Structure formats: structure tokens, C-alpha cells
Amino acid sequence: MQMAIDASQRYGIIAYPFNWDGYSTEEVANAYTQYIESMFLGEPMPAAELNSLIKKNR
């Protein structure tokens, strides 16, 4: 799980030159971290617009 979280925190490097308009790299990385944690822990993601976008486009 830690490897998946670390990878999501490197979003800015992995996704270059693509970006998420209106969201910072840190916001996207944190949302992916929450998504990965929810998959491993079986708990729902916190309700937020960015989290909904990530879950919808998985």
C-alpha cells in the first residue's frame, strides 16, 4: 500500500505534461492517495468533487 501511495504522490512527474485544470498537483496526489487507501481498506472516499472525478474515471 505504501508503494501505491508513494506513486500517487509523484503524480506531477508521472502525468507531465497533462494536468487537472483547477487542481494543484498536491490536491490530485492527495485525492489519489485517498482513493488507493479506500481500495485497500474497503472504506468509502471522503465526499469531494475531485474524489468523485477520480472514482468515476478509474
C-alpha distance matrix in Angstrom:
0.0 3.8 5.4 5.2 6.3 8.6 10.0 10.8 12.6 14.6 16.0 19.5 19.7 18.1 20.2 23.4 26.2 24.9 24.4 24.2 27.6 27.8 24.2 23.2 20.4 18.8 19.2 17.6 14.6 14.3 14.9 12.2 9.7 11.4 11.4 7.7 7.5 10.7 9.7 7.2 9.8 12.8 14.4 16.4 15.8 18.5 21.6 22.2 23.8 21.1 18.5 21.1 21.6 17.9 17.8 21.3 20.6 17.3
3.8 0.0 3.8 5.4 5.0 6.0 8.5 9.9 10.6 12.6 14.7 17.9 17.9 17.0 19.5 22.2 25.1 24.3 23.7 23.8 27.1 27.1 23.4 21.8 18.8 17.0 18.1 17.0 13.5 13.3 14.9 12.5 9.6 12.1 12.9 9.6 9.4 13.0 12.8 10.6 12.6 15.9 16.8 18.6 17.4 19.5 22.7 22.9 24.5 21.5 19.4 22.4 22.7 19.2 19.7 23.2 22.2 19.3
5.4 3.8 0.0 3.8 5.5 5.1 6.2 8.7 9.9 10.9 13.0 16.2 15.6 14.3 17.1 19.9 22.8 22.2 22.2 22.8 26.3 26.8 23.2 21.6 18.3 17.2 18.6 16.8 13.3 14.3 15.6 12.6 10.6 13.7 13.7 10.3 11.4 14.8 13.8 12.2 15.0 17.7 19.0 20.5 19.1 21.4 24.3 24.1 25.1 21.9 20.0 22.9 22.5 18.9 19.7 22.8 21.3 18.3
5.2 5.4 3.8 0.0 3.8 5.5 5.1 6.3 8.8 10.1 11.2 14.8 14.8 12.9 15.1 18.3 21.1 19.9 19.7 19.9 23.5 24.1 20.6 19.5 16.4 15.5 16.3 14.1 11.0 12.0 12.6 9.3 7.9 10.8 10.2 6.9 8.9 11.9 10.8 10.1 13.1 15.3 16.5 17.5 16.0 18.5 21.2 20.9 21.8 18.5 16.6 19.2 18.8 15.1 15.9 19.0 17.5 14.6
6.3 5.0 5.5 3.8 0.0 3.8 5.4 5.2 6.4 8.9 10.3 13.6 14.3 13.3 15.2 18.2 20.9 19.7 18.8 18.8 22.1 22.2 18.5 17.1 14.2 12.6 13.5 12.0 8.6 8.9 10.3 7.8 5.3 8.6 9.4 6.8 7.8 11.3 11.5 10.8 13.0 15.5 15.8 16.6 14.6 16.4 19.3 18.8 20.0 16.8 15.1 18.3 18.2 14.7 15.8 19.2 18.1 15.7
8.6 6.0 5.1 5.5 3.8 0.0 3.8 5.5 5.1 6.6 9.2 12.0 12.0 11.6 14.2 16.6 19.5 19.1 18.5 19.1 22.4 22.7 19.0 17.0 13.6 12.4 14.2 12.9 9.2 10.4 12.6 10.2 8.3 11.9 12.8 10.4 11.6 15.1 15.1 14.3 16.6 19.2 19.6 20.3 18.1 19.6 22.3 21.4 22.4 18.9 17.8 21.0 20.4 17.1 18.8 21.9 20.3 18.1
10.0 8.5 6.2 5.1 5.4 3.8 0.0 3.8 5.4 5.2 6.9 10.1 9.8 8.4 11.1 13.8 16.7 16.2 16.1 17.1 20.6 21.4 18.0 16.3 12.8 12.5 14.2 11.9 8.7 11.1 12.4 9.3 8.9 12.6 12.4 10.3 12.6 15.5 14.9 14.9 17.6 19.7 20.3 20.6 18.3 20.2 22.4 21.3 21.6 18.0 17.1 19.9 18.7 15.3 17.2 19.9 17.8 15.6
10.8 9.9 8.7 6.3 5.2 5.5 3.8 0.0 3.8 5.3 5.3 8.9 9.9 8.7 10.2 13.2 15.8 14.6 13.8 14.1 17.6 18.2 14.7 13.3 10.1 9.7 10.7 8.3 5.2 7.7 8.7 5.8 6.0 9.6 9.6 8.5 10.9 13.4 13.5 14.2 16.5 18.2 18.2 18.0 15.3 16.9 18.9 17.6 17.9 14.2 13.4 16.4 15.3 12.1 14.2 17.0 15.2 13.5
12.6 10.6 9.9 8.8 6.4 5.1 5.4 3.8 0.0 3.8 5.4 7.8 9.2 9.5 11.1 13.3 15.9 15.2 14.1 14.5 17.6 17.7 14.1 11.9 8.5 7.4 9.6 8.4 4.7 7.0 9.5 7.9 7.3 10.9 12.0 11.2 12.8 15.6 16.3 16.6 18.5 20.6 20.2 19.9 17.0 17.9 20.0 18.3 18.8 15.2 15.0 18.4 17.4 14.5 17.0 19.8 18.2 16.9
14.6 12.6 10.9 10.1 8.9 6.6 5.2 5.3 3.8 0.0 3.8 5.5 5.6 6.3 8.6 10.3 13.2 13.2 12.9 14.3 17.4 18.2 14.9 12.5 8.7 9.1 11.7 10.0 7.1 10.3 12.3 10.4 10.6 14.2 14.7 13.7 15.9 18.6 18.8 19.1 21.5 23.4 23.3 23.0 20.1 21.1 22.9 21.0 20.9 17.2 17.4 20.4 18.8 16.0 18.7 21.1 18.9 17.6
16.0 14.7 13.0 11.2 10.3 9.2 6.9 5.3 5.4 3.8 0.0 3.8 5.5 5.1 5.8 8.2 10.7 10.0 9.4 10.7 14.1 15.2 12.1 10.4 6.8 8.3 10.0 7.4 5.8 9.6 10.6 8.8 10.3 13.5 13.4 13.2 15.8 17.9 18.1 19.2 21.5 22.9 22.6 21.7 18.7 19.7 21.0 18.7 18.1 14.3 14.9 17.6 15.5 13.0 16.1 18.0 15.7 15.0
19.5 17.9 16.2 14.8 13.6 12.0 10.1 8.9 7.8 5.5 3.8 0.0 3.8 5.7 5.6 6.0 8.4 8.5 8.0 10.2 12.9 14.2 11.5 9.1 5.6 8.2 10.6 8.8 8.1 11.7 13.0 12.0 13.5 16.5 16.8 16.9 19.3 21.4 21.8 22.9 25.1 26.5 26.0 24.9 21.6 22.1 23.1 20.4 19.5 15.8 17.1 19.7 17.4 15.5 18.9 20.5 18.1 17.9
19.7 17.9 15.6 14.8 14.3 12.0 9.8 9.9 9.2 5.6 5.5 3.8 0.0 3.8 5.7 5.5 8.4 9.7 10.5 13.2 16.0 17.7 15.2 12.9 9.4 11.6 14.2 12.2 10.9 14.5 15.9 14.2 15.5 18.8 18.8 18.2 20.9 23.2 23.1 23.9 26.4 28.0 28.0 27.2 24.1 25.1 26.2 23.8 22.9 19.1 20.1 22.6 20.2 17.9 21.2 22.6 19.9 19.3
18.1 17.0 14.3 12.9 13.3 11.6 8.4 8.7 9.5 6.3 5.1 5.7 3.8 0.0 3.8 5.8 8.7 9.1 10.5 13.0 16.3 18.3 15.8 14.3 10.8 13.0 14.8 12.0 10.8 14.6 15.2 12.8 14.5 17.8 17.0 16.3 19.4 21.4 20.8 21.8 24.7 25.9 26.2 25.5 22.7 24.2 25.3 23.1 22.1 18.3 18.9 21.0 18.5 15.9 18.9 20.2 17.2 16.3
20.2 19.5 17.1 15.1 15.2 14.2 11.1 10.2 11.1 8.6 5.8 5.6 5.7 3.8 0.0 3.8 6.0 5.4 7.1 9.7 13.0 15.4 13.5 12.5 9.7 12.7 13.8 10.8 10.8 14.6 14.6 12.7 15.2 17.9 16.9 17.0 20.2 21.8 21.3 22.9 25.6 26.4 26.4 25.1 22.2 23.4 24.0 21.4 19.9 16.2 17.4 19.1 16.1 14.2 17.4 18.2 15.1 15.0
23.4 22.2 19.9 18.3 18.2 16.6 13.8 13.2 13.3 10.3 8.2 6.0 5.5 5.8 3.8 0.0 3.0 5.0 7.1 10.7 13.1 15.7 14.2 12.9 10.4 13.8 15.4 13.0 13.2 16.9 17.4 15.9 18.2 21.1 20.4 20.6 23.6 25.3 25.0 26.5 29.1 30.0 29.9 28.5 25.4 26.3 26.7 23.9 22.1 18.6 20.3 22.0 18.9 17.4 20.9 21.4 18.3 18.6
26.2 25.1 22.8 21.1 20.9 19.5 16.7 15.8 15.9 13.2 10.7 8.4 8.4 8.7 6.0 3.0 0.0 3.8 6.6 10.3 12.1 15.1 14.3 13.4 11.7 15.4 16.6 14.3 15.3 18.9 19.0 17.9 20.5 23.0 22.2 22.8 25.8 27.2 27.0 28.8 31.3 32.0 31.7 30.1 26.9 27.6 27.6 24.6 22.4 19.2 21.2 22.6 19.3 18.3 21.8 21.9 18.8 19.7
24.9 24.3 22.2 19.9 19.7 19.1 16.2 14.6 15.2 13.2 10.0 8.5 9.7 9.1 5.4 5.0 3.8 0.0 3.8 7.1 9.3 12.6 11.9 11.9 10.6 14.2 14.6 12.0 13.6 17.0 16.4 15.5 18.5 20.6 19.6 20.6 23.7 24.7 24.5 26.7 29.0 29.4 29.0 27.1 23.9 24.7 24.4 21.4 19.0 15.9 18.0 19.1 15.6 14.9 18.4 18.3 15.3 16.5
24.4 23.7 22.2 19.7 18.8 18.5 16.1 13.8 14.1 12.9 9.4 8.0 10.5 10.5 7.1 7.1 6.6 3.8 0.0 3.8 6.1 9.0 8.2 8.4 7.8 11.5 11.4 9.3 11.5 14.5 14.0 13.9 16.9 18.6 18.0 19.5 22.3 23.1 23.6 25.8 27.7 28.1 27.2 25.1 21.7 22.0 21.6 18.3 16.0 13.0 15.5 16.8 13.6 13.3 17.0 17.1 14.8 16.3
24.2 23.8 22.8 19.9 18.8 19.1 17.1 14.1 14.5 14.3 10.7 10.2 13.2 13.0 9.7 10.7 10.3 7.1 3.8 0.0 3.8 6.2 5.6 7.4 8.0 11.0 9.7 7.7 11.0 13.2 12.0 12.6 15.8 16.8 16.3 18.4 20.9 21.3 22.1 24.7 26.2 26.2 25.0 22.5 19.1 19.1 18.3 14.9 12.4 9.6 12.5 13.6 10.5 10.9 14.6 14.6 12.9 14.9
27.6 27.1 26.3 23.5 22.1 22.4 20.6 17.6 17.6 17.4 14.1 12.9 16.0 16.3 13.0 13.1 12.1 9.3 6.1 3.8 0.0 3.8 5.6 8.0 10.0 12.8 11.3 10.5 13.9 15.6 14.5 15.8 18.8 19.5 19.3 21.7 24.0 24.2 25.3 27.9 29.1 29.1 27.5 24.8 21.3 20.7 19.4 15.8 12.9 11.0 14.5 15.2 12.4 13.7 17.2 16.8 15.6 18.0
27.8 27.1 26.8 24.1 22.2 22.7 21.4 18.2 17.7 18.2 15.2 14.2 17.7 18.3 15.4 15.7 15.1 12.6 9.0 6.2 3.8 0.0 3.8 6.8 9.9 11.8 9.8 10.2 13.7 14.6 13.7 15.8 18.4 18.7 19.1 21.8 23.5 23.7 25.3 27.8 28.6 28.6 26.6 23.8 20.2 19.0 17.6 13.8 11.3 10.0 13.7 14.7 12.7 14.2 17.6 17.6 17.1 19.4
24.2 23.4 23.2 20.6 18.5 19.0 18.0 14.7 14.1 14.9 12.1 11.5 15.2 15.8 13.5 14.2 14.3 11.9 8.2 5.6 5.6 3.8 0.0 3.8 6.6 8.1 6.0 6.6 10.0 10.9 10.4 12.5 14.8 15.4 16.1 18.5 20.1 20.7 22.4 24.6 25.4 25.8 23.9 21.4 17.7 16.7 16.0 12.3 10.6 8.2 11.6 13.5 11.7 12.4 15.8 16.6 16.0 17.6
23.2 21.8 21.6 19.5 17.1 17.0 16.3 13.3 11.9 12.5 10.4 9.1 12.9 14.3 12.5 12.9 13.4 11.9 8.4 7.4 8.0 6.8 3.8 0.0 3.8 5.3 5.2 6.4 8.6 9.9 10.7 12.5 14.2 15.5 16.6 18.5 20.0 21.2 22.9 24.7 25.6 26.5 24.8 22.7 19.0 18.0 18.0 14.7 13.6 10.9 13.6 16.1 14.5 14.3 17.8 19.1 18.2 19.2
20.4 18.8 18.3 16.4 14.2 13.6 12.8 10.1 8.5 8.7 6.8 5.6 9.4 10.8 9.7 10.4 11.7 10.6 7.8 8.0 10.0 9.9 6.6 3.8 0.0 3.8 5.5 5.2 6.1 8.6 9.9 10.6 12.2 14.3 15.2 16.4 18.2 19.9 21.1 22.6 24.0 25.2 23.9 22.3 18.7 18.4 19.0 16.0 15.3 11.9 13.8 16.7 14.9 13.7 17.3 18.9 17.4 17.9
18.8 17.0 17.2 15.5 12.6 12.4 12.5 9.7 7.4 9.1 8.3 8.2 11.6 13.0 12.7 13.8 15.4 14.2 11.5 11.0 12.8 11.8 8.1 5.3 3.8 0.0 3.8 5.5 5.1 6.0 8.5 9.9 10.3 12.2 14.1 15.2 16.3 18.2 20.0 21.1 22.0 23.5 22.0 20.7 17.0 16.4 17.5 14.9 15.1 11.9 13.3 16.6 15.7 14.3 17.4 19.7 18.7 18.8
19.2 18.1 18.6 16.3 13.5 14.2 14.2 10.7 9.6 11.7 10.0 10.6 14.2 14.8 13.8 15.4 16.6 14.6 11.4 9.7 11.3 9.8 6.0 5.2 5.5 3.8 0.0 3.8 5.5 5.2 6.1 8.7 9.8 10.6 12.3 14.3 15.3 16.5 18.5 20.1 20.8 21.7 19.9 18.0 14.3 13.4 14.0 11.2 11.3 8.4 10.0 13.2 12.6 11.7 14.7 16.9 16.5 16.9
17.6 17.0 16.8 14.1 12.0 12.9 11.9 8.3 8.4 10.0 7.4 8.8 12.2 12.0 10.8 13.0 14.3 12.0 9.3 7.7 10.5 10.2 6.6 6.4 5.2 5.5 3.8 0.0 3.8 5.4 5.1 6.2 8.5 9.8 10.4 12.3 14.1 15.2 16.6 18.5 19.7 20.5 19.1 17.3 13.7 13.7 14.3 11.7 11.1 7.5 8.8 11.8 10.4 8.9 12.2 14.3 13.3 13.6
14.6 13.5 13.3 11.0 8.6 9.2 8.7 5.2 4.7 7.1 5.8 8.1 10.9 10.8 10.8 13.2 15.3 13.6 11.5 11.0 13.9 13.7 10.0 8.6 6.1 5.1 5.5 3.8 0.0 3.8 5.4 5.1 6.1 8.7 9.7 10.5 12.2 14.1 15.3 16.6 18.0 19.4 18.4 17.3 14.0 14.4 15.9 13.9 14.2 10.6 10.7 14.1 13.1 10.8 13.6 16.2 15.1 14.4
14.3 13.3 14.3 12.0 8.9 10.4 11.1 7.7 7.0 10.3 9.6 11.7 14.5 14.6 14.6 16.9 18.9 17.0 14.5 13.2 15.6 14.6 10.9 9.9 8.6 6.0 5.2 5.4 3.8 0.0 3.8 5.4 4.9 6.2 8.6 9.9 10.4 12.2 14.3 15.4 16.1 17.5 16.0 14.9 11.5 11.4 13.4 11.7 12.9 9.9 9.5 13.2 13.3 11.2 13.4 16.4 16.2 15.5
14.9 14.9 15.6 12.6 10.3 12.6 12.4 8.7 9.5 12.3 10.6 13.0 15.9 15.2 14.6 17.4 19.0 16.4 14.0 12.0 14.5 13.7 10.4 10.7 9.9 8.5 6.1 5.1 5.4 3.8 0.0 3.8 5.3 5.1 6.2 8.7 9.8 10.5 12.5 14.4 15.1 15.8 14.1 12.4 8.8 9.2 10.6 9.0 9.9 6.8 5.8 9.5 9.7 7.7 9.7 12.7 12.8 12.4
12.2 12.5 12.6 9.3 7.8 10.2 9.3 5.8 7.9 10.4 8.8 12.0 14.2 12.8 12.7 15.9 17.9 15.5 13.9 12.6 15.8 15.8 12.5 12.5 10.6 9.9 8.7 6.2 5.1 5.4 3.8 0.0 3.8 5.3 4.8 6.1 8.4 9.6 10.5 12.4 14.0 14.8 14.1 13.0 10.0 11.6 13.3 12.1 12.6 9.3 7.8 10.9 10.5 7.3 9.2 12.4 11.7 10.3
9.7 9.6 10.6 7.9 5.3 8.3 8.9 6.0 7.3 10.6 10.3 13.5 15.5 14.5 15.2 18.2 20.5 18.5 16.9 15.8 18.8 18.4 14.8 14.2 12.2 10.3 9.8 8.5 6.1 4.9 5.3 3.8 0.0 3.8 5.4 5.2 6.1 8.5 10.0 10.7 11.9 13.6 12.9 12.7 10.0 11.5 14.1 13.5 14.9 12.0 10.1 13.5 13.8 10.8 12.0 15.5 15.1 13.3
11.4 12.1 13.7 10.8 8.6 11.9 12.6 9.6 10.9 14.2 13.5 16.5 18.8 17.8 17.9 21.1 23.0 20.6 18.6 16.8 19.5 18.7 15.4 15.5 14.3 12.2 10.6 9.8 8.7 6.2 5.1 5.3 3.8 0.0 3.8 5.5 5.1 6.0 8.7 10.0 10.2 11.3 9.8 9.2 6.3 7.8 10.7 10.9 12.9 10.7 8.0 11.3 12.7 10.1 10.4 14.1 14.7 13.2
11.4 12.9 13.7 10.2 9.4 12.8 12.4 9.6 12.0 14.7 13.4 16.8 18.8 17.0 16.9 20.4 22.2 19.6 18.0 16.3 19.3 19.1 16.1 16.6 15.2 14.1 12.3 10.4 9.7 8.6 6.2 4.8 5.4 3.8 0.0 3.8 5.5 5.1 6.4 8.9 9.9 10.2 9.5 8.5 6.3 9.1 11.2 11.5 12.8 10.4 7.3 9.8 10.8 7.7 7.4 11.1 11.6 9.6
7.7 9.6 10.3 6.9 6.8 10.4 10.3 8.5 11.2 13.7 13.2 16.9 18.2 16.3 17.0 20.6 22.8 20.6 19.5 18.4 21.7 21.8 18.5 18.5 16.4 15.2 14.3 12.3 10.5 9.9 8.7 6.1 5.2 5.5 3.8 0.0 3.8 5.4 5.1 6.4 8.6 9.8 10.3 10.6 9.3 12.2 14.8 15.2 16.5 13.9 11.0 13.4 14.0 10.6 10.3 13.9 13.7 10.9
7.5 9.4 11.4 8.9 7.8 11.6 12.6 10.9 12.8 15.9 15.8 19.3 20.9 19.4 20.2 23.6 25.8 23.7 22.3 20.9 24.0 23.5 20.1 20.0 18.2 16.3 15.3 14.1 12.2 10.4 9.8 8.4 6.1 5.1 5.5 3.8 0.0 3.8 5.4 5.2 5.9 8.0 8.0 9.3 8.4 11.0 14.3 15.3 17.4 15.3 12.2 14.8 16.2 13.1 12.5 16.2 16.7 14.1
10.7 13.0 14.8 11.9 11.3 15.1 15.5 13.4 15.6 18.6 17.9 21.4 23.2 21.4 21.8 25.3 27.2 24.7 23.1 21.3 24.2 23.7 20.7 21.2 19.9 18.2 16.5 15.2 14.1 12.2 10.5 9.6 8.5 6.0 5.1 5.4 3.8 0.0 3.8 5.5 5.2 5.3 4.9 5.8 5.8 9.2 12.1 13.8 16.0 14.5 10.9 12.7 14.7 12.1 10.4 14.1 15.3 12.9
9.7 12.8 13.8 10.8 11.5 15.1 14.9 13.5 16.3 18.8 18.1 21.8 23.1 20.8 21.3 25.0 27.0 24.5 23.6 22.1 25.3 25.3 22.4 22.9 21.1 20.0 18.5 16.6 15.3 14.3 12.5 10.5 10.0 8.7 6.4 5.1 5.4 3.8 0.0 3.8 5.7 5.3 7.2 8.3 8.9 12.6 15.1 16.5 18.1 16.3 12.8 14.1 15.5 12.4 10.5 13.9 14.5 11.4
7.2 10.6 12.2 10.1 10.8 14.3 14.9 14.2 16.6 19.1 19.2 22.9 23.9 21.8 22.9 26.5 28.8 26.7 25.8 24.7 27.9 27.8 24.6 24.7 22.6 21.1 20.1 18.5 16.6 15.4 14.4 12.4 10.7 10.0 8.9 6.4 5.2 5.5 3.8 0.0 3.8 5.7 8.1 10.6 11.4 14.7 17.7 19.2 21.1 19.2 15.8 17.6 19.0 15.8 14.2 17.6 18.0 14.8
9.8 12.6 15.0 13.1 13.0 16.6 17.6 16.5 18.5 21.5 21.5 25.1 26.4 24.7 25.6 29.1 31.3 29.0 27.7 26.2 29.1 28.6 25.4 25.6 24.0 22.0 20.8 19.7 18.0 16.1 15.1 14.0 11.9 10.2 9.9 8.6 5.9 5.2 5.7 3.8 0.0 3.8 5.5 8.8 10.3 13.2 16.4 18.5 20.9 19.6 16.0 17.8 19.8 17.1 15.2 18.7 19.8 17.0
12.8 15.9 17.7 15.3 15.5 19.2 19.7 18.2 20.6 23.4 22.9 26.5 28.0 25.9 26.4 30.0 32.0 29.4 28.1 26.2 29.1 28.6 25.8 26.5 25.2 23.5 21.7 20.5 19.4 17.5 15.8 14.8 13.6 11.3 10.2 9.8 8.0 5.3 5.3 5.7 3.8 0.0 3.8 6.8 9.3 12.6 15.2 17.7 19.9 19.1 15.3 16.2 18.6 16.2 13.6 16.8 18.4 15.7
14.4 16.8 19.0 16.5 15.8 19.6 20.3 18.2 20.2 23.3 22.6 26.0 28.0 26.2 26.4 29.9 31.7 29.0 27.2 25.0 27.5 26.6 23.9 24.8 23.9 22.0 19.9 19.1 18.4 16.0 14.1 14.1 12.9 9.8 9.5 10.3 8.0 4.9 7.2 8.1 5.5 3.8 0.0 3.8 6.6 9.2 12.0 14.8 17.5 17.0 13.3 14.4 17.2 15.3 13.0 16.2 18.3 16.2
16.4 18.6 20.5 17.5 16.6 20.3 20.6 18.0 19.9 23.0 21.7 24.9 27.2 25.5 25.1 28.5 30.1 27.1 25.1 22.5 24.8 23.8 21.4 22.7 22.3 20.7 18.0 17.3 17.3 14.9 12.4 13.0 12.7 9.2 8.5 10.6 9.3 5.8 8.3 10.6 8.8 6.8 3.8 0.0 3.8 6.5 8.6 11.5 14.0 14.0 10.3 11.0 14.1 12.8 10.3 13.4 15.8 14.5
15.8 17.4 19.1 16.0 14.6 18.1 18.3 15.3 17.0 20.1 18.7 21.6 24.1 22.7 22.2 25.4 26.9 23.9 21.7 19.1 21.3 20.2 17.7 19.0 18.7 17.0 14.3 13.7 14.0 11.5 8.8 10.0 10.0 6.3 6.3 9.3 8.4 5.8 8.9 11.4 10.3 9.3 6.6 3.8 0.0 3.8 6.3 8.4 11.0 10.6 7.0 8.6 11.5 10.2 8.7 12.0 14.2 13.2
18.5 19.5 21.4 18.5 16.4 19.6 20.2 16.9 17.9 21.1 19.7 22.1 25.1 24.2 23.4 26.3 27.6 24.7 22.0 19.1 20.7 19.0 16.7 18.0 18.4 16.4 13.4 13.7 14.4 11.4 9.2 11.6 11.5 7.8 9.1 12.2 11.0 9.2 12.6 14.7 13.2 12.6 9.2 6.5 3.8 0.0 3.8 6.2 9.6 10.0 7.2 9.1 12.3 11.9 11.1 13.9 16.3 16.0
21.6 22.7 24.3 21.2 19.3 22.3 22.4 18.9 20.0 22.9 21.0 23.1 26.2 25.3 24.0 26.7 27.6 24.4 21.6 18.3 19.4 17.6 16.0 18.0 19.0 17.5 14.0 14.3 15.9 13.4 10.6 13.3 14.1 10.7 11.2 14.8 14.3 12.1 15.1 17.7 16.4 15.2 12.0 8.6 6.3 3.8 0.0 3.8 7.0 8.7 6.8 7.3 10.8 11.5 10.8 12.7 15.5 16.1
22.2 22.9 24.1 20.9 18.8 21.4 21.3 17.6 18.3 21.0 18.7 20.4 23.8 23.1 21.4 23.9 24.6 21.4 18.3 14.9 15.8 13.8 12.3 14.7 16.0 14.9 11.2 11.7 13.9 11.7 9.0 12.1 13.5 10.9 11.5 15.2 15.3 13.8 16.5 19.2 18.5 17.7 14.8 11.5 8.4 6.2 3.8 0.0 3.8 5.6 5.2 6.2 8.8 10.1 10.6 12.2 14.4 15.5
23.8 24.5 25.1 21.8 20.0 22.4 21.6 17.9 18.8 20.9 18.1 19.5 22.9 22.1 19.9 22.1 22.4 19.0 16.0 12.4 12.9 11.3 10.6 13.6 15.3 15.1 11.3 11.1 14.2 12.9 9.9 12.6 14.9 12.9 12.8 16.5 17.4 16.0 18.1 21.1 20.9 19.9 17.5 14.0 11.0 9.6 7.0 3.8 0.0 3.8 5.5 5.1 6.4 8.8 10.0 10.5 12.5 14.4
21.1 21.5 21.9 18.5 16.8 18.9 18.0 14.2 15.2 17.2 14.3 15.8 19.1 18.3 16.2 18.6 19.2 15.9 13.0 9.6 11.0 10.0 8.2 10.9 11.9 11.9 8.4 7.5 10.6 9.9 6.8 9.3 12.0 10.7 10.4 13.9 15.3 14.5 16.3 19.2 19.6 19.1 17.0 14.0 10.6 10.0 8.7 5.6 3.8 0.0 3.8 5.4 5.1 6.3 8.6 9.8 10.7 12.3
18.5 19.4 20.0 16.6 15.1 17.8 17.1 13.4 15.0 17.4 14.9 17.1 20.1 18.9 17.4 20.3 21.2 18.0 15.5 12.5 14.5 13.7 11.6 13.6 13.8 13.3 10.0 8.8 10.7 9.5 5.8 7.8 10.1 8.0 7.3 11.0 12.2 10.9 12.8 15.8 16.0 15.3 13.3 10.3 7.0 7.2 6.8 5.2 5.5 3.8 0.0 3.8 5.4 5.2 6.1 8.4 10.0 10.6
21.1 22.4 22.9 19.2 18.3 21.0 19.9 16.4 18.4 20.4 17.6 19.7 22.6 21.0 19.1 22.0 22.6 19.1 16.8 13.6 15.2 14.7 13.5 16.1 16.7 16.6 13.2 11.8 14.1 13.2 9.5 10.9 13.5 11.3 9.8 13.4 14.8 12.7 14.1 17.6 17.8 16.2 14.4 11.0 8.6 9.1 7.3 6.2 5.1 5.4 3.8 0.0 3.8 5.5 5.2 6.0 8.6 10.1
21.6 22.7 22.5 18.8 18.2 20.4 18.7 15.3 17.4 18.8 15.5 17.4 20.2 18.5 16.1 18.9 19.3 15.6 13.6 10.5 12.4 12.7 11.7 14.5 14.9 15.7 12.6 10.4 13.1 13.3 9.7 10.5 13.8 12.7 10.8 14.0 16.2 14.7 15.5 19.0 19.8 18.6 17.2 14.1 11.5 12.3 10.8 8.8 6.4 5.1 5.4 3.8 0.0 3.8 5.5 5.1 6.2 8.6
17.9 19.2 18.9 15.1 14.7 17.1 15.3 12.1 14.5 16.0 13.0 15.5 17.9 15.9 14.2 17.4 18.3 14.9 13.3 10.9 13.7 14.2 12.4 14.3 13.7 14.3 11.7 8.9 10.8 11.2 7.7 7.3 10.8 10.1 7.7 10.6 13.1 12.1 12.4 15.8 17.1 16.2 15.3 12.8 10.2 11.9 11.5 10.1 8.8 6.3 5.2 5.5 3.8 0.0 3.8 5.4 5.3 6.0
17.8 19.7 19.7 15.9 15.8 18.8 17.2 14.2 17.0 18.7 16.1 18.9 21.2 18.9 17.4 20.9 21.8 18.4 17.0 14.6 17.2 17.6 15.8 17.8 17.3 17.4 14.7 12.2 13.6 13.4 9.7 9.2 12.0 10.4 7.4 10.3 12.5 10.4 10.5 14.2 15.2 13.6 13.0 10.3 8.7 11.1 10.8 10.6 10.0 8.6 6.1 5.2 5.5 3.8 0.0 3.8 5.6 5.4
21.3 23.2 22.8 19.0 19.2 21.9 19.9 17.0 19.8 21.1 18.0 20.5 22.6 20.2 18.2 21.4 21.9 18.3 17.1 14.6 16.8 17.6 16.6 19.1 18.9 19.7 16.9 14.3 16.2 16.4 12.7 12.4 15.5 14.1 11.1 13.9 16.2 14.1 13.9 17.6 18.7 16.8 16.2 13.4 12.0 13.9 12.7 12.2 10.5 9.8 8.4 6.0 5.1 5.4 3.8 0.0 3.8 5.8
20.6 22.2 21.3 17.5 18.1 20.3 17.8 15.2 18.2 18.9 15.7 18.1 19.9 17.2 15.1 18.3 18.8 15.3 14.8 12.9 15.6 17.1 16.0 18.2 17.4 18.7 16.5 13.3 15.1 16.2 12.8 11.7 15.1 14.7 11.6 13.7 16.7 15.3 14.5 18.0 19.8 18.4 18.3 15.8 14.2 16.3 15.5 14.4 12.5 10.7 10.0 8.6 6.2 5.3 5.6 3.8 0.0 3.8
17.3 19.3 18.3 14.6 15.7 18.1 15.6 13.5 16.9 17.6 15.0 17.9 19.3 16.3 15.0 18.6 19.7 16.5 16.3 14.9 18.0 19.4 17.6 19.2 17.9 18.8 16.9 13.6 14.4 15.5 12.4 10.3 13.3 13.2 9.6 10.9 14.1 12.9 11.4 14.8 17.0 15.7 16.2 14.5 13.2 16.0 16.1 15.5 14.4 12.3 10.6 10.1 8.6 6.0 5.4 5.8 3.8 0.0
